[in-house]
Amino acid sequence: MVTRDQIVEWLKLVARVLEENKDYLTKLDAAIGDADHGINMDRGFKKVMSQLPSVQDKDIGSILKTTGMALISSVGGAGGPLYGTLFMRAGMAVANKYELTDEDLVHMWEAAVEGVIQRGRAQPGDKTMVDALLPAVEAMKKALEEGADTVEILRRGVAAAEKGMKDTIPLQARKGRASYLGERSIGHQDPGATSSYMLLKALLDVVSKEAGEEETSSE
């Protein structure tokens, strides 16, 4: 189970993580893109933070849709439409919910990633954020089917996203600005896959921290 308060904490943590990793993500993007991914994502989530107080008492769907709209309006390049779509589709999938069952959580991510694929028309192996997100969703679906708890579902998703992120290094980019480099894009980690991994890892960190606190208090 994931609560609305955890979703709010997740977005706050994502904003902090992206601010802390702004230079790292921009450095990754400098090798194969416009050298602005970290700057753009940091700016986008600062916009999200400015709007969060007005919606944090609403349902999870509304919070996520507001996040998506803030990103679309403030993030430059491909990142705005793609991350905006991710959060918009996630919000639509869990509309009017104040807490998410494990089924809701996996469905939310599935819908979000489907939206990204439709918007960016990227396939696995194109060296994009899809290479981190799609394996994560598949791992989470499998974990759900096997009866794993919320933390374990997210843990497996994060592990798959991390592997997918690292697996972009030897790939030749077939989408976006990086595709213009041809073979020169080989040997660099995709910045979108990296920020996608950070997104998932932040959610795991929030949910596992609360689960740990609950376990401690019940002993």
VOBA-1610 file (N, C-alpha, C; in pm, whole numbers, padded with zeros to 5 digits, always signed):
BEGIN
Met+00084-00120+00000Met+00000+00000+00000Met+00088+00125+00000Val+00052+00219-00085Val+00122+00348-00089Val+00018+00457-00064Thr+00047+00546+00030Thr-00049+00650+00068Thr-00025+00779-00009Arg-00124+00866-00002Arg-00110+00998-00065Arg+00009+01073-00005Asp+00025+01066+00127Asp+00136+01137+00191Asp+00270+01086+00140Gln+00277+00955+00113Gln+00402+00900+00059Gln+00428+00951-00084Ile+00322+00966-00161Ile+00337+01020-00297Ile+00389+01164-00290Val+00337+01242-00197Val+00384+01380-00178Val+00531+01380-00138Glu+00567+01293-00042Glu+00707+01283+00002Glu+00797+01239-00112Trp+00745+01149-00196Trp+00821+01102-00312Trp+00856+01219-00404Leu+00757+01301-00437Leu+00781+01413-00527Leu+00882+01512-00467Lys+00873+01532-00336Lys+00970+01620-00269Lys+01110+01562-00277Leu+01120+01431-00258Leu+01252+01366-00264Leu+01308+01370-00406Val+01221+01347-00505Val+01265+01356-00645Val+01324+01495-00672Ala+01257+01598-00625Ala+01306+01734-00645Ala+01445+01752-00584Arg+01466+01697-00463Arg+01597+01708-00398Arg+01703+01629-00474Val+01668+01507-00513Val+01763+01420-00585Val+01805+01483-00719Leu+01709+01539-00789Leu+01741+01601-00918Leu+01825+01727-00901Glu+01799+01800-00794Glu+01882+01918-00767Glu+02026+01875-00736Glu+02039+01771-00653Glu+02172+01721-00616Glu+02247+01663-00736Asn+02173+01605-00830Asn+02236+01538-00945Asn+02226+01620-01075Lys+02193+01746-01060Lys+02175+01832-01178Lys+02301+01832-01266Asp+02416+01852-01203Asp+02541+01859-01280Asp+02576+01724-01342Tyr+02552+01616-01267Tyr+02581+01481-01318Tyr+02496+01450-01441Leu+02366+01478-01433Leu+02277+01451-01546Leu+02312+01539-01666Thr+02351+01662-01639Thr+02389+01752-01747Thr+02519+01706-01813Lys+02611+01653-01730Lys+02736+01599-01784Lys+02708+01479-01875Leu+02618+01390-01832Leu+02580+01277-01917Leu+02522+01327-02048Asp+02438+01429-02039Asp+02371+01483-02158Asp+02469+01558-02248Ala+02574+01613-02189Ala+02673+01686-02269Ala+02743+01593-02368Ala+02756+01466-02329Ala+02827+01371-02414Ala+02746+01334-02539Ile+02613+01330-02525Ile+02531+01280-02638Ile+02408+01365-02667Gly+02392+01477-02598Gly+02271+01557-02618Gly+02298+01706-02617Asp+02206+01781-02556Asp+02214+01927-02555Asp+02277+01983-02428Ala+02325+01895-02341Ala+02388+01939-02214Ala+02293+02019-02127Asp+02164+01978-02126Asp+02069+02054-02045Asp+01971+01966-01968His+01988+01835-01970His+01888+01747-01908His+01878+01771-01757Gly+01992+01780-01691Gly+01990+01803-01546Gly+01930+01938-01511Ile+01968+02040-01588Ile+01916+02175-01565Ile+01765+02178-01586Asn+01720+02114-01694Asn+01577+02112-01726Asn+01495+02039-01621Met+01545+01922-01579Met+01469+01842-01481Met+01464+01913-01346Asp+01573+01975-01309Asp+01576+02051-01183Asp+01476+02166-01189Arg+01476+02238-01299Arg+01382+02349-01316Arg+01237+02298-01312Gly+01213+02186-01379Gly+01078+02129-01383Gly+01027+02093-01245Phe+01111+02030-01165Phe+01064+01989-01033Phe+01061+02102-00933Lys+01134+02208-00960Lys+01115+02329-00879Lys+00975+02387-00905Lys+00931+02380-01030Lys+00796+02424-01065Lys+00693+02334-00996Val+00720+02204-00997Val+00630+02109-00928Val+00620+02145-00780Met+00734+02174-00718Met+00735+02207-00575Met+00656+02335-00548Ser+00659+02428-00640Ser+00586+02553-00620Ser+00434+02531-00626Gln+00392+02427-00698Gln+00249+02400-00714Gln+00196+02293-00617Leu+00288+02217-00560Leu+00246+02105-00474Leu+00160+02147-00354Pro+00192+02257-00285Pro+00109+02294-00168Pro-00039+02311-00201Ser-00070+02353-00322Ser-00210+02378-00357Ser-00288+02249-00389Val-00217+02137-00407Val-00288+02012-00443Val-00257+01895-00350Gln-00169+01913-00252Gln-00125+01798-00174Gln-00234+01739-00084Asp-00345+01811-00068Asp-00457+01754+00009Asp-00560+01689-00082Lys-00534+01687-00213Lys-00626+01625-00309Lys-00590+01478-00328Asp-00662+01410-00417Asp-00634+01269-00442Asp-00502+01253-00519Ile-00449+01130-00518Ile-00320+01102-00580Ile-00323+01134-00730Gly-00433+01100-00796Gly-00444+01127-00939Gly-00428+01274-00970Ser-00494+01359-00891Ser-00484+01504-00912Ser-00343+01555-00888Ile-00277+01503-00786Ile-00139+01544-00755Ile-00047+01509-00871Leu-00061+01388-00924Leu+00027+01344-01033Leu-00002+01418-01163Lys-00129+01445-01188Lys-00163+01519-01311Lys-00111+01663-01303Thr-00120+01724-01187Thr-00065+01858-01168Thr+00085+01857-01188Thr+00151+01752-01138Thr+00295+01736-01159Thr+00327+01729-01308Gly+00251+01649-01381Gly+00272+01635-01525Gly+00257+01767-01598Met+00152+01842-01564Met+00129+01971-01631Met+00240+02071-01599Ala+00289+02068-01475Ala+00399+02157-01437Ala+00525+02125-01517Leu+00551+01997-01540Leu+00670+01956-01615Leu+00657+01993-01762Ile+00539+01972-01819Ile+00518+02007-01960Ile+00540+02157-01982Ser+00499+02237-01886Ser+00506+02383-01903Ser+00644+02440-01872Ser+00733+02362-01809Ser+00858+02421-01761Ser+00985+02350-01806Val+00974+02225-01853Val+01094+02150-01891Val+01115+02162-02041Gly+01234+02205-02080Gly+01265+02219-02222Gly+01300+02086-02287Gly+01312+02090-02419Gly+01351+01971-02495Gly+01247+01861-02491Ala+01293+01738-02512Ala+01202+01623-02513Ala+01157+01586-02373Gly+01235+01626-02273Gly+01206+01585-02136Gly+01070+01631-02086Gly+01029+01752-02122Gly+00901+01806-02076Gly+00784+01721-02120Pro+00766+01701-02251Pro+00655+01619-02298Pro+00661+01474-02247Leu+00781+01417-02240Leu+00792+01276-02200Leu+00765+01257-02051Tyr+00831+01336-01967Tyr+00806+01324-01823Tyr+00667+01376-01787Gly+00624+01480-01858Gly+00488+01528-01836Gly+00385+01421-01866Thr+00404+01352-01979Thr+00314+01243-02016Thr+00319+01131-01914Leu+00439+01099-01867Leu+00454+00993-01766Leu+00365+01022-01644Phe+00375+01144-01592Phe+00298+01177-01472Phe+00149+01196-01502Met+00117+01250-01619Met-00025+01266-01656Met-00093+01130-01666Arg-00029+01036-01735Arg-00087+00902-01751Arg-00093+00829-01617Ala+00008+00848-01535Ala+00007+00788-01402Ala-00112+00841-01322Gly-00132+00973-01330Gly-00244+01034-01257Gly-00379+00987-01307Met-00392+00973-01438Met-00518+00924-01495Met-00547+00780-01450Ala-00441+00700-01435Ala-00457+00560-01397Ala-00503+00542-01252Val-00475+00642-01168Val-00512+00630-01026Val-00601+00746-00983Ala-00684+00793-01075Ala-00773+00906-01046Ala-00862+00877-00925Asn-00880+00978-00841Asn-00969+00975-00724Asn-00926+00878-00613Lys-00802+00831-00619Lys-00754+00739-00514Lys-00669+00816-00412Tyr-00688+00780-00286Tyr-00610+00842-00179Tyr-00504+00746-00124Glu-00512+00622-00165Glu-00406+00526-00137Glu-00406+00424-00249Leu-00290+00363-00270Leu-00274+00271-00381Leu-00246+00130-00330Thr-00325+00035-00376Thr-00292-00105-00353Thr-00170-00139-00439Asp-00114-00257-00417Asp+00000-00298-00499Asp-00042-00310-00646Glu-00165-00355-00669Glu-00217-00363-00807Glu-00227-00223-00869Asp-00276-00127-00789Asp-00286+00012-00837Asp-00147+00067-00873Leu-00051+00038-00787Leu+00085+00089-00805Leu+00146+00039-00936Val+00132-00091-00959Val+00189-00150-01081Val+00113-00099-01204His-00018-00089-01192His-00100-00037-01303His-00062+00107-01334Met-00036+00185-01232Met+00004+00325-01249Met+00132+00335-01331Trp+00231+00256-01296Trp+00358+00260-01368Trp+00343+00205-01510Glu+00261+00104-01524Glu+00238+00046-01657Glu+00176+00152-01750Ala+00075+00222-01700Ala+00010+00326-01779Ala+00106+00441-01810Ala+00188+00476-01712Ala+00284+00586-01729Ala+00384+00553-01840Val+00436+00431-01836Val+00538+00392-01935Val+00476+00375-02073Glu+00356+00324-02079Glu+00285+00315-02208Glu+00272+00455-02269Gly+00242+00553-02185Gly+00229+00691-02232Gly+00359+00744-02288Val+00470+00714-02219Val+00602+00758-02265Val+00636+00695-02400Ile+00607+00566-02414Ile+00637+00494-02539Ile+00554+00552-02654Gln+00427+00578-02627Gln+00341+00635-02731Gln+00386+00775-02770Arg+00424+00854-02672Arg+00463+00994-02696Arg+00597+01003-02770Gly+00693+00924-02723Gly+00827+00933-02780Gly+00855+00836-02892Arg+00762+00739-02911Arg+00777+00635-03013Arg+00911+00563-03003Ala+00960+00546-02880Ala+01086+00474-02859Ala+01058+00329-02824Gln+01146+00242-02867Gln+01137+00100-02837Gln+01257+00061-02750Pro+01248-00054-02682Pro+01364-00102-02607Pro+01486-00111-02698Gly+01599-00065-02648Gly+01721-00070-02726Gly+01751+00056-02804Asp+01660+00155-02797Asp+01681+00282-02869Asp+01770+00379-02791Lys+01811+00338-02669Lys+01894+00422-02581Lys+01816+00545-02534Thr+01706+00518-02464Thr+01622+00624-02408Thr+01577+00585-02268Met+01494+00668-02209Met+01439+00639-02076Met+01357+00511-02075Val+01306+00470-02191Val+01229+00346-02201Val+01314+00225-02162Asp+01445+00233-02186Asp+01533+00121-02154Asp+01545+00098-02003Ala+01516+00198-01924Ala+01511+00181-01779Ala+01369+00151-01731Leu+01271+00221-01789Leu+01134+00212-01739Leu+01063+00082-01775Leu+01080+00034-01897Leu+01007-00086-01939Leu+01051-00210-01861Pro+01181-00236-01844Pro+01221-00350-01761Pro+01172-00337-01617Ala+01167-00213-01567Ala+01118-00190-01430Ala+00972-00233-01418Val+00890-00193-01513Val+00748-00230-01510Val+00731-00382-01521Glu+00806-00443-01609Glu+00797-00588-01626Glu+00837-00660-01497Ala+00942-00611-01431Ala+00986-00671-01304Ala+00881-00652-01195Met+00818-00535-01192Met+00715-00509-01091Met+00591-00596-01114Lys+00553-00612-01240Lys+00438-00698-01270Lys+00464-00842-01226Lys+00584-00890-01252Lys+00621-01027-01213Lys+00621-01041-01061Ala+00676-00941-00993Ala+00680-00944-00847Ala+00538-00945-00788Leu+00449-00866-00848Leu+00309-00862-00804Leu+00244-00999-00821Glu+00267-01061-00936Glu+00210-01194-00963Glu+00261-01298-00864Glu+00383-01279-00818Glu+00444-01374-00724Glu+00408-01343-00579Gly+00327-01239-00558Gly+00279-01208-00423Gly+00375-01128-00337Ala+00470-01061-00400Ala+00565-00980-00324Ala+00494-00861-00260Asp+00552-00810-00150Asp+00492-00693-00086Asp+00535-00565-00159Thr+00481-00452-00113Thr+00503-00325-00183Thr+00650-00292-00198Val+00725-00305-00088Val+00867-00271-00091Val+00942-00361-00189Glu+00912-00490-00186Glu+00981-00584-00274Glu+00945-00559-00421Ile+00820-00525-00447Ile+00778-00491-00584Ile+00862-00374-00636Leu+00873-00271-00554Leu+00951-00153-00594Leu+01100-00185-00601Arg+01148-00266-00509Arg+01290-00302-00508Arg+01329-00372-00639Arg+01244-00463-00682Arg+01273-00535-00807Arg+01264-00442-00927Gly+01168-00350-00922Gly+01156-00253-01030Gly+01279-00164-01040Val+01329-00119-00924Val+01447-00033-00921Val+01570-00109-00971Ala+01584-00234-00930Ala+01699-00315-00975Ala+01697-00331-01127Ala+01579-00355-01182Ala+01565-00370-01327Ala+01592-00238-01399Ala+01546-00127-01339Ala+01572+00004-01398Ala+01721+00037-01397Glu+01788+00002-01288Glu+01931+00028-01279Glu+02008-00052-01384Lys+01972-00177-01401Lys+02037-00260-01503Lys+02009-00203-01642Gly+01882-00165-01667Gly+01846-00107-01796Gly+01922+00020-01825Met+01937+00101-01720Met+02013+00227-01732Met+02157+00198-01774Lys+02221+00106-01704Lys+02361+00073-01735Lys+02374+00006-01871Asp+02271-00068-01909Asp+02274-00137-02039Asp+02261-00040-02157Thr+02230+00087-02129Thr+02226+00185-02240Thr+02367+00225-02283Ile+02467+00200-02199Ile+02604+00247-02229Ile+02655+00193-02363Pro+02645+00060-02391Pro+02698+00010-02518Pro+02605+00030-02638Leu+02486+00085-02615Leu+02390+00099-02725Leu+02422+00219-02814Gln+02383+00208-02939Gln+02386+00324-03030Gln+02248+00388-03028Ala+02243+00518-03004Ala+02114+00588-02992Ala+02039+00588-03125Arg+01909+00562-03115Arg+01825+00563-03235Arg+01712+00665-03225Lys+01710+00740-03116Lys+01606+00842-03096Lys+01669+00969-03042Gly+01604+01081-03070Gly+01644+01208-03010Gly+01775+01262-03064Arg+01824+01367-02995Arg+01946+01435-03038Arg+02065+01338-03044Ala+02070+01244-02950Ala+02182+01150-02945Ala+02193+01066-03073Ser+02080+01043-03140Ser+02082+00959-03260Ser+02162+01025-03373Tyr+02177+01157-03370Tyr+02253+01227-03473Tyr+02402+01191-03467Leu+02446+01145-03351Leu+02588+01112-03334Leu+02625+00976-03393Gly+02524+00895-03422Gly+02551+00762-03476Gly+02635+00679-03380Glu+02744+00622-03430Glu+02827+00533-03348Glu+02897+00608-03233Arg+02909+00738-03244Arg+02973+00815-03136Arg+02888+00818-03009Ser+02759+00780-03019Ser+02674+00774-02899Ser+02702+00649-02817Ile+02774+00553-02876Ile+02809+00430-02804Ile+02910+00462-02695Gly+02892+00399-02577Gly+02987+00418-02468Gly+02944+00521-02366His+02824+00578-02385His+02774+00680-02292His+02640+00636-02234Gln+02622+00659-02106Gln+02495+00625-02040Gln+02389+00729-02073Asp+02269+00680-02103Asp+02163+00772-02142Asp+02113+00854-02023Pro+02108+00986-02036Pro+02064+01069-01923Pro+01917+01049-01887Gly+01830+01026-01987Gly+01688+01002-01957Gly+01666+00873-01881Ala+01739+00769-01919Ala+01731+00642-01844Ala+01781+00663-01701Thr+01880+00750-01686Thr+01938+00775-01553Thr+01838+00850-01464Ser+01776+00953-01517Ser+01679+01028-01435Ser+01555+00942-01407Ser+01520+00852-01499Ser+01407+00761-01475Ser+01438+00665-01360Tyr+01560+00615-01359Tyr+01603+00530-01247Tyr+01595+00607-01115Met+01641+00731-01116Met+01637+00813-00994Met+01494+00832-00944Leu+01402+00847-01037Leu+01261+00863-01004Leu+01208+00741-00927Leu+01235+00625-00981Leu+01190+00500-00918Leu+01259+00476-00785Lys+01389+00503-00782Lys+01467+00481-00660Lys+01415+00569-00547Ala+01375+00691-00579Ala+01322+00782-00477Ala+01193+00728-00417Leu+01107+00669-00501Leu+00982+00611-00449Leu+01012+00493-00358Leu+01105+00408-00398Leu+01145+00296-00312Leu+01199+00347-00179Asp+01281+00451-00183Asp+01340+00505-00060Asp+01232+00555+00036Val+01131+00623-00017Val+01023+00674+00069Val+00941+00560+00128Val+00903+00465+00045Val+00815+00355+00091Val+00890+00261+00185Ser+01015+00230+00156Ser+01090+00137+00241Ser+01125+00201+00374Lys+01148+00331+00374Lys+01177+00403+00500Lys+01057+00396+00593Glu+00939+00423+00540Glu+00818+00418+00623Glu+00789+00276+00671Ala+00813+00178+00584Ala+00791+00039+00622Ala+00885+00000+00736Gly+01008+00047+00728Gly+01106+00020+00833Gly+01069+00083+00964Glu+01016+00205+00959Glu+00973+00275+01081Glu+00856+00202+01146Glu+00764+00153+01061Glu+00649+00080+01114Glu+00693-00049+01180Glu+00789-00119+01116Glu+00838-00244+01174Glu+00905-00218+01308Thr+00981-00108+01315Thr+01052-00076+01440Thr+00951-00045+01552Ser+00847+00030+01519Ser+00752+00072+01621Ser+00665-00043+01670Ser+00657-00151+01591Ser+00570-00261+01632Ser+00644-00365+01715Glu+00777-00349+01728Glu+00854-00448+01805Glu+00843-00423+01954
//
